[in-house]
Amino acid sequence: MAEDYFLIDIDAIHEREDATLASYAMRSSQSRGRQYPEPDSPYRSAFQRDRDRIIHSTAFRRLEYKTQVFVNHEGDHYRTRLTHTLEVAQVSRSIARALVLNEDLCDAISLSPDLGHPPFGHSGEDALDELMKAHGGFNHNAHTLRVVDVLEKRHSEFDGLNLSWEIRESIIKHGDHFAGTHPDEFASGLQPLLEAQLSDLADSLAYSSHDIDDGLRAKFITFEDLRGISLWAEAEEEVLGQLGTGLDAKTLAARAVSRLIDLQIQDLVETTICGLKDNSISSVEDVRQHPGLLAGFSGEMVTKRKQLKEFLYSRVYRHYRTMKMQEKAKRFIRDIFTEYARDPRQLPPDYARHVDDDDLYQVITDYIAGMTDRFCQDEYRRLFHPYERI
């Protein structure tokens, strides 16, 4: 019996996208390209290459030791920036598949937003923003773009990863994308691609759901606490109805968090489809020109998610143990920043050599923002503890 052999080349990938993706999905063949022109890969689309470049970057590897909510050394099973990022990518791919969008693009977008995140989560970001107030501030999105455009060194011909324009736009418009000033090449009046909008919501959906799991693990919250939150109560009731009431705590937490995510994804997909239909969206240009974002949750789900987020802020993010670590982290960063500003000769040579070309404070920020939690703690000891080895 003769065997048939198939090779999927770049032309076949483009043809498959044209044949299978929704009319409002972004095709890799329609990308605006890269800052530095490169020949196409014979077997990978532009967005597949972007995903691979992000995964192989130094900044991506460092996410393993950067805080999500709980600092890495507090336990092996708490989420880090890396595990959170992988969870977001998984959720966004599921949503993209349901809406027949470009999964490769969603994957690359979801893997990129935290590449420029400083150590110690949002407390590190707040500390750098305060320290840089007189020098333009610190913006997480802008710094991530700087990482992929300038700071990553992977090529001899140019700095950065040379990502596609669409990935770079999604980085600068991540989250509250109308806040701040965008570089001229990213028009602030145009909406992000639908893949970018959904990846942003996948980020929010994933962290609020999984922070419940970590909060339970840390004993900041209990199942009894959560039963007063309508979205959790709905998820737990469905799990107990399907699997019975004899579940152990770990299994109940895992299954209820999973169902919590499912409920939000289902609402997001159905609400977004209705919005696309109601607004007669039939092209990428329609998405970009729409007055507002097209991806979103129903009004009922927005209310439920608001209740959940307020609960997490009061019981997890503002827990006294979380606050202690956040304030300690800010002291680490403030003291390290101040010491390098006082005497830049202490900077590593790879950074010190750029002091004459770039603003000193930007160089210090680049160095600190690239640190992992544990490196930042070690650097603090090297600078200030008299018996620490240099």
FILUMKE-672169 format. One line per 5 residues: number of its first residue (from 1); their letters; for each residue x, y, z of C-alpha. Coordinates in nm, 4 decimals, always signed. Layout:
! residues N
NUM> a> X:Y:Z ~ ...;
//
This chain:
! residues 390
1> maedy> +0.0000:+0.0000:+0.0000 ~ +0.1494:+0.3303:-0.1089 ~ +0.2032:+0.5922:+0.1621 ~ +0.1232:+0.9608:+0.1144 ~ +0.3773:+1.2082:+0.2513;
6> flidi> +0.3055:+1.5718:+0.3214 ~ +0.5257:+1.8698:+0.3905 ~ +0.3721:+2.1830:+0.5420 ~ +0.5748:+2.4756:+0.4089 ~ +0.5172:+2.8458:+0.4586;
11> daihe> +0.2826:+2.8704:+0.1589 ~ +0.0742:+2.5842:+0.2953 ~ +0.0607:+2.7530:+0.6356 ~ -0.0670:+3.0745:+0.4778 ~ -0.3221:+2.8826:+0.2699;
16> redat> -0.4430:+2.6950:+0.5764 ~ -0.4868:+3.0207:+0.7689 ~ -0.6865:+3.1716:+0.4814 ~ -0.9065:+2.8626:+0.4610 ~ -0.9710:+2.8038:+0.8301;
21> lasya> -0.9496:+3.1302:+1.0275 ~ -1.2416:+3.3647:+1.0871 ~ -1.2562:+3.6695:+0.8609 ~ -1.1636:+3.8997:+1.1542 ~ -0.8636:+3.6874:+1.2587;
26> mrssq> -0.5127:+3.8127:+1.1859 ~ -0.3239:+3.6187:+0.9162 ~ +0.0533:+3.5863:+0.9464 ~ +0.0823:+3.6613:+0.5742 ~ -0.0724:+4.0043:+0.6431;
31> srgrq> +0.1782:+4.1038:+0.9124 ~ +0.3328:+4.4481:+0.8816 ~ +0.6680:+4.2775:+0.9155 ~ +0.9753:+4.3330:+1.1312 ~ +1.1912:+4.6358:+1.2037;
36> ypepd> +1.4821:+4.4610:+1.0318 ~ +1.3730:+4.2650:+0.7215 ~ +1.4482:+3.8940:+0.7316 ~ +1.3753:+3.6136:+0.4851 ~ +1.0739:+3.3980:+0.5690;
41> spyrs> +1.1255:+3.0688:+0.7453 ~ +1.0408:+2.7799:+0.5095 ~ +0.8326:+2.5925:+0.7699 ~ +0.7181:+2.8462:+1.0306 ~ +0.4891:+3.1448:+1.0063;
46> afqrd> +0.6023:+3.4860:+1.1292 ~ +0.4030:+3.4453:+1.4512 ~ +0.5370:+3.0941:+1.5137 ~ +0.8896:+3.2353:+1.4874 ~ +0.7971:+3.5154:+1.7282;
51> rdrii> +0.6715:+3.2623:+1.9814 ~ +0.9917:+3.0605:+1.9510 ~ +1.2136:+3.3701:+1.9876 ~ +1.0265:+3.4735:+2.3018 ~ +1.0591:+3.1278:+2.4592;
56> hstaf> +1.4330:+3.1147:+2.3884 ~ +1.5014:+3.4641:+2.5212 ~ +1.6957:+3.5333:+2.8395 ~ +1.4110:+3.7475:+2.9741 ~ +1.1675:+3.4555:+2.9407;
61> rrley> +1.3929:+3.2188:+3.1363 ~ +1.4232:+3.4731:+3.4165 ~ +1.0464:+3.4631:+3.4707 ~ +1.0973:+3.1355:+3.6589 ~ +1.2368:+3.3311:+3.9537;
66> ktqvf> +1.0173:+3.6407:+3.9399 ~ +0.7237:+3.6880:+4.1769 ~ +0.3612:+3.6514:+4.0785 ~ +0.2128:+3.7022:+4.4273 ~ +0.4267:+3.4838:+4.6536;
71> vnheg> +0.8048:+3.5162:+4.6459 ~ +0.9742:+3.2083:+4.5017 ~ +1.1540:+3.1008:+4.8192 ~ +0.8277:+3.0824:+5.0168 ~ +0.7353:+2.7525:+4.8511;
76> dhyrt> +0.7943:+2.5357:+4.5464 ~ +0.4293:+2.5177:+4.4406 ~ +0.3301:+2.8838:+4.4276 ~ +0.2944:+3.0383:+4.0869 ~ +0.5805:+3.2402:+3.9434;
81> rltht> +0.5773:+3.4812:+3.6506 ~ +0.6792:+3.1886:+3.4301 ~ +0.4061:+2.9469:+3.5341 ~ +0.1512:+3.2281:+3.5206 ~ +0.2640:+3.3175:+3.1681;
86> levaq> +0.2319:+2.9554:+3.0538 ~ -0.1152:+2.9335:+3.2062 ~ -0.2207:+3.2517:+3.0257 ~ -0.0940:+3.1096:+2.6946 ~ -0.2936:+2.7904:+2.7506;
91> vsrsi> -0.6127:+2.9829:+2.8294 ~ -0.5700:+3.2196:+2.5334 ~ -0.5147:+2.9288:+2.2931 ~ -0.8378:+2.7688:+2.4156 ~ -1.0273:+3.0922:+2.3573;
96> aralv> -0.8658:+3.1459:+2.0161 ~ -0.9593:+2.7932:+1.9098 ~ -1.3218:+2.8459:+2.0114 ~ -1.3412:+3.1761:+1.8202 ~ -1.1403:+3.0463:+1.5207;
101> lnedl> -0.8693:+3.3073:+1.5695 ~ -0.4949:+3.2778:+1.5091 ~ -0.3715:+3.0489:+1.7881 ~ -0.0048:+3.1064:+1.7044 ~ -0.0529:+3.4812:+1.7384;
106> cdais> -0.2408:+3.4429:+2.0689 ~ +0.0379:+3.2190:+2.1938 ~ +0.3125:+3.4694:+2.1106 ~ +0.1162:+3.7625:+2.2525 ~ +0.0401:+3.5777:+2.5778;
111> lspdl> +0.4034:+3.4772:+2.6320 ~ +0.5414:+3.8298:+2.5932 ~ +0.3817:+4.0867:+2.8336 ~ +0.5868:+4.0023:+3.1425 ~ +0.9299:+3.9925:+2.9752;
116> ghppf> +1.0036:+4.3395:+3.1120 ~ +0.8520:+4.2899:+3.4550 ~ +1.0929:+4.3743:+3.7409 ~ +1.1513:+4.1439:+4.0405 ~ +0.8968:+4.1140:+4.3210;
121> ghsge> +0.5856:+4.1641:+4.1116 ~ +0.3925:+4.4892:+4.1187 ~ +0.5785:+4.6164:+4.4252 ~ +0.8992:+4.6137:+4.2184 ~ +0.7225:+4.7999:+3.9419;
126> dalde> +0.5900:+5.0601:+4.1869 ~ +0.9362:+5.1095:+4.3380 ~ +1.1015:+5.1681:+4.0005 ~ +0.8232:+5.4013:+3.8921 ~ +0.8767:+5.6143:+4.2031;
131> lmkah> +1.2554:+5.6147:+4.1609 ~ +1.2248:+5.7136:+3.7943 ~ +0.9545:+5.9774:+3.8506 ~ +1.1922:+6.2632:+3.7633 ~ +1.3177:+6.0720:+3.4589;
136> ggfnh> +0.9981:+5.9691:+3.2844 ~ +0.8769:+5.7031:+3.5281 ~ +0.8723:+5.3293:+3.4775 ~ +0.6053:+5.1753:+3.2563 ~ +0.5873:+4.7972:+3.2467;
141> nahtl> +0.4631:+4.7839:+2.8853 ~ +0.7209:+5.0312:+2.7576 ~ +1.0013:+4.8469:+2.9331 ~ +0.8887:+4.5126:+2.7897 ~ +0.9045:+4.6685:+2.4438;
146> rvvdv> +1.2553:+4.7933:+2.5286 ~ +1.3535:+4.4398:+2.6280 ~ +1.2414:+4.2842:+2.2995 ~ +1.3629:+4.5753:+2.0837 ~ +1.6940:+4.6639:+2.2504;
151> lekrh> +1.8078:+4.4702:+2.5556 ~ +1.7889:+4.1118:+2.4307 ~ +2.1091:+4.0210:+2.2447 ~ +2.0406:+3.7284:+2.0146 ~ +2.1613:+3.8494:+1.6756;
156> sefdg> +2.4821:+3.9986:+1.5390 ~ +2.3022:+4.2214:+1.2879 ~ +2.0703:+4.4044:+1.5266 ~ +1.9654:+4.4410:+1.8891 ~ +1.6544:+4.2789:+2.0258;
161> lnlsw> +1.4412:+3.9885:+1.9056 ~ +1.3126:+4.1645:+1.5926 ~ +0.9561:+4.0540:+1.6597 ~ +0.6669:+4.1147:+1.4216 ~ +0.4947:+4.4520:+1.4435;
166> eires> +0.1734:+4.2918:+1.5721 ~ +0.3447:+4.1358:+1.8749 ~ +0.5173:+4.4635:+1.9545 ~ +0.1893:+4.6545:+1.9288 ~ +0.0194:+4.4061:+2.1618;
171> iikhg> +0.2975:+4.4614:+2.4178 ~ +0.2621:+4.8401:+2.4237 ~ -0.1197:+4.8176:+2.4294 ~ -0.1354:+4.5437:+2.6913 ~ -0.4008:+4.5926:+2.9581;
176> dhfag> -0.5126:+4.9533:+2.9887 ~ -0.3689:+5.0333:+2.6475 ~ -0.4906:+5.3926:+2.6317 ~ -0.2900:+5.4876:+2.9411 ~ +0.0306:+5.6778:+2.8718;
181> thpde> +0.1827:+5.7791:+2.5415 ~ +0.2479:+5.5292:+2.2661 ~ +0.5385:+5.5466:+2.0241 ~ +0.4236:+5.7063:+1.6995 ~ +0.4300:+5.3744:+1.5119;
186> fasgl> +0.1478:+5.2392:+1.7332 ~ -0.1562:+5.4585:+1.6757 ~ -0.3381:+5.5013:+2.0065 ~ -0.6697:+5.5559:+1.8286 ~ -0.6747:+5.2052:+1.6814;
191> qplle> -0.7953:+4.9069:+1.8811 ~ -0.5611:+4.6112:+1.9324 ~ -0.6174:+4.2964:+1.7314 ~ -0.8886:+4.0666:+1.8623 ~ -0.6159:+3.8128:+1.9499;
196> aqlsd> -0.4486:+4.0780:+2.1679 ~ -0.7755:+4.1778:+2.3351 ~ -0.8514:+3.8175:+2.4264 ~ -0.4975:+3.7499:+2.5471 ~ -0.5304:+4.0457:+2.7871;
201> ladsl> -0.8529:+3.9029:+2.9268 ~ -0.6961:+3.5566:+2.9507 ~ -0.4225:+3.7163:+3.1635 ~ -0.6756:+3.8701:+3.4031 ~ -0.8863:+3.5550:+3.4099;
206> ayssh> -0.5892:+3.3287:+3.4823 ~ -0.4317:+3.5303:+3.7614 ~ -0.7534:+3.5940:+3.9547 ~ -0.8499:+3.2266:+3.9355 ~ -0.5097:+3.0822:+4.0166;
211> diddg> -0.4425:+3.3307:+4.2967 ~ -0.7325:+3.1648:+4.4775 ~ -0.5433:+2.8361:+4.4583 ~ -0.2264:+2.9975:+4.5936 ~ -0.4230:+3.1835:+4.8603;
216> lrakf> -0.5741:+2.8559:+4.9819 ~ -0.2304:+2.6919:+4.9800 ~ -0.0890:+2.9782:+5.1904 ~ -0.3916:+2.9574:+5.4259 ~ -0.4689:+3.3250:+5.3675;
221> itfed> -0.8236:+3.2225:+5.2766 ~ -1.0525:+2.9244:+5.3413 ~ -1.3263:+2.7456:+5.1507 ~ -1.5733:+2.8994:+5.3930 ~ -1.4489:+3.2472:+5.2986;
226> lrgis> -1.4848:+3.1680:+4.9301 ~ -1.8409:+3.0437:+4.9582 ~ -1.9488:+3.4053:+5.0054 ~ -1.8164:+3.4836:+4.6549 ~ -2.0884:+3.4079:+4.4005;
231> lwaea> -1.8602:+3.2943:+4.1168 ~ -1.6707:+3.0534:+4.3419 ~ -1.9921:+2.9268:+4.5007 ~ -2.1300:+2.8467:+4.1547 ~ -1.8132:+2.6638:+4.0512;
236> eeevl> -1.7875:+2.4654:+4.3769 ~ -2.1554:+2.3687:+4.3684 ~ -2.1177:+2.2271:+4.0169 ~ -1.8061:+2.0297:+4.1133 ~ -1.9678:+1.8817:+4.4241;
241> gqlgt> -2.2800:+1.7997:+4.2242 ~ -2.0745:+1.6046:+3.9696 ~ -1.8136:+1.4403:+4.1949 ~ -1.9858:+1.4196:+4.5317 ~ -1.9150:+1.5803:+4.8651;
246> gldak> -1.6351:+1.3466:+4.9751 ~ -1.3537:+1.5266:+4.7928 ~ -1.0341:+1.6040:+4.9804 ~ -0.9334:+1.9713:+5.0055 ~ -0.6638:+1.9609:+4.7347;
251> tlaar> -0.8907:+1.7927:+4.4821 ~ -1.1789:+2.0260:+4.5601 ~ -0.9540:+2.3306:+4.5160 ~ -0.8142:+2.2025:+4.1860 ~ -1.1514:+2.1068:+4.0380;
256> avsrl> -1.3298:+2.4218:+4.1559 ~ -1.0546:+2.6512:+4.0212 ~ -1.0702:+2.4641:+3.6903 ~ -1.4476:+2.5087:+3.6772 ~ -1.4082:+2.8751:+3.7737;
261> idlqi> -1.1883:+2.9242:+3.4671 ~ -1.4307:+2.7300:+3.2449 ~ -1.7241:+2.9470:+3.3522 ~ -1.5337:+3.2650:+3.2648 ~ -1.4062:+3.1319:+2.9315;
266> qdlve> -1.7552:+3.0230:+2.8308 ~ -1.8991:+3.3638:+2.9157 ~ -1.6129:+3.5435:+2.7385 ~ -1.6493:+3.3394:+2.4186 ~ -2.0283:+3.3728:+2.4032;
271> tticg> -2.0283:+3.7450:+2.4851 ~ -1.7522:+3.8207:+2.2341 ~ -1.9300:+3.6283:+1.9570 ~ -2.2479:+3.8263:+2.0251 ~ -2.0514:+4.1515:+2.0133;
276> lkdns> -1.8917:+4.0587:+1.6808 ~ -2.2310:+3.9707:+1.5327 ~ -2.4115:+4.2753:+1.6713 ~ -2.1456:+4.5069:+1.5279 ~ -2.1206:+4.3216:+1.1930;
281> issve> -1.7461:+4.2691:+1.2350 ~ -1.6073:+4.0923:+0.9289 ~ -1.2421:+4.1971:+0.9024 ~ -0.9328:+4.2892:+1.0989 ~ -0.9867:+4.6486:+0.9914;
286> dvrqh> -1.3371:+4.6423:+1.1441 ~ -1.1823:+4.5308:+1.4745 ~ -0.9223:+4.8071:+1.4653 ~ -1.1679:+5.0841:+1.3739 ~ -1.4349:+4.9868:+1.6279;
291> pglla> -1.4969:+5.2591:+1.8919 ~ -1.4254:+5.0210:+2.1801 ~ -1.2939:+4.6780:+2.2636 ~ -1.4961:+4.3911:+2.1185 ~ -1.3768:+4.1139:+2.3479;
296> gfsge> -1.5383:+4.1111:+2.6883 ~ -1.7559:+3.9500:+2.9510 ~ -2.1283:+3.9821:+3.0050 ~ -2.2549:+4.2391:+3.2521 ~ -2.3393:+3.9643:+3.5005;
301> mvtkr> -1.9911:+3.8135:+3.4763 ~ -1.8280:+4.1560:+3.5122 ~ -2.0127:+4.1992:+3.8432 ~ -1.9123:+3.8534:+3.9650 ~ -1.5483:+3.9059:+3.8671;
306> kqlke> -1.5451:+4.2425:+4.0433 ~ -1.6591:+4.0772:+4.3657 ~ -1.3897:+3.8114:+4.3280 ~ -1.1142:+4.0667:+4.2641 ~ -1.2175:+4.2799:+4.5617;
311> flysr> -1.2050:+3.9687:+4.7795 ~ -0.8552:+3.8809:+4.6560 ~ -0.7301:+4.2351:+4.7113 ~ -0.8534:+4.2456:+5.0683 ~ -0.7651:+3.8898:+5.1705;
316> vyrhy> -0.4594:+3.7946:+4.9595 ~ -0.2877:+4.0936:+4.7970 ~ -0.3264:+4.3075:+5.1129 ~ -0.2647:+4.0293:+5.3627 ~ -0.0110:+4.1422:+5.6222;
321> rtmkm> +0.2421:+3.8784:+5.5130 ~ +0.2123:+3.9842:+5.1495 ~ +0.2507:+4.3487:+5.2494 ~ +0.5645:+4.2723:+5.4534 ~ +0.7296:+4.1111:+5.1531;
326> qekak> +0.6194:+4.3908:+4.9221 ~ +0.7632:+4.6594:+5.1467 ~ +1.0849:+4.4632:+5.1957 ~ +1.1143:+4.4289:+4.8170 ~ +1.0712:+4.8030:+4.7679;
331> rfird> +1.3515:+4.8663:+5.0178 ~ +1.5801:+4.6271:+4.8289 ~ +1.5167:+4.8049:+4.5003 ~ +1.5338:+5.1590:+4.6408 ~ +1.8638:+5.0937:+4.8161;
336> iftey> +2.0235:+4.9176:+4.5191 ~ +1.9094:+5.1911:+4.2794 ~ +2.0345:+5.4696:+4.5079 ~ +2.3731:+5.3046:+4.5566 ~ +2.4328:+5.2587:+4.1843;
341> ardpr> +2.3246:+5.6172:+4.1172 ~ +2.5729:+5.7326:+4.3836 ~ +2.8609:+5.5401:+4.2246 ~ +2.7907:+5.3857:+3.8806 ~ +3.1361:+5.2246:+3.8779;
346> qlppd> +2.9811:+4.9396:+4.0754 ~ +2.7607:+4.8430:+3.7798 ~ +2.8645:+4.5306:+3.5857 ~ +3.0775:+4.6134:+3.2757 ~ +2.8002:+4.5176:+3.0304;
351> yarhv> +2.5855:+4.7940:+3.1801 ~ +2.8541:+5.0426:+3.2859 ~ +2.9743:+5.0789:+2.9276 ~ +2.6345:+5.2168:+2.8259 ~ +2.6290:+5.4957:+3.0850;
356> ddddl> +2.7853:+5.7427:+2.8398 ~ +2.5371:+5.6534:+2.5634 ~ +2.2160:+5.6262:+2.7671 ~ +2.0820:+5.8096:+3.0674 ~ +2.2451:+5.6714:+3.3836;
361> yqvit> +1.9082:+5.6158:+3.5488 ~ +1.7809:+5.4217:+3.2468 ~ +2.0862:+5.1957:+3.2602 ~ +2.0303:+5.1300:+3.6305 ~ +1.6631:+5.0598:+3.5636;
366> dyiag> +1.7515:+4.8181:+3.2844 ~ +1.9813:+4.6308:+3.5207 ~ +1.7402:+4.6135:+3.8141 ~ +1.4315:+4.5321:+3.6048 ~ +1.6157:+4.2364:+3.4557;
371> mtdrf> +1.6929:+4.0849:+3.7954 ~ +1.5132:+3.7841:+3.9347 ~ +1.3902:+3.7965:+4.2936 ~ +1.6780:+3.5906:+4.4241 ~ +1.9421:+3.7786:+4.2252;
376> cqdey> +1.8058:+4.1073:+4.3621 ~ +1.8294:+3.9725:+4.7175 ~ +2.1831:+3.8460:+4.6531 ~ +2.2821:+4.1815:+4.5022 ~ +2.1496:+4.3606:+4.8079;
381> rrlfh> +2.3680:+4.1435:+5.0284 ~ +2.6722:+4.1983:+4.8061 ~ +2.6276:+4.5739:+4.8253 ~ +2.5407:+4.6188:+5.1925 ~ +2.6392:+4.3149:+5.4011;
386> pyeri> +3.0025:+4.3584:+5.5104 ~ +3.0938:+3.9879:+5.5104 ~ +2.9163:+3.8868:+5.1879 ~ +3.1481:+3.7718:+4.9095 ~ +3.1525:+4.0089:+4.6114;
//
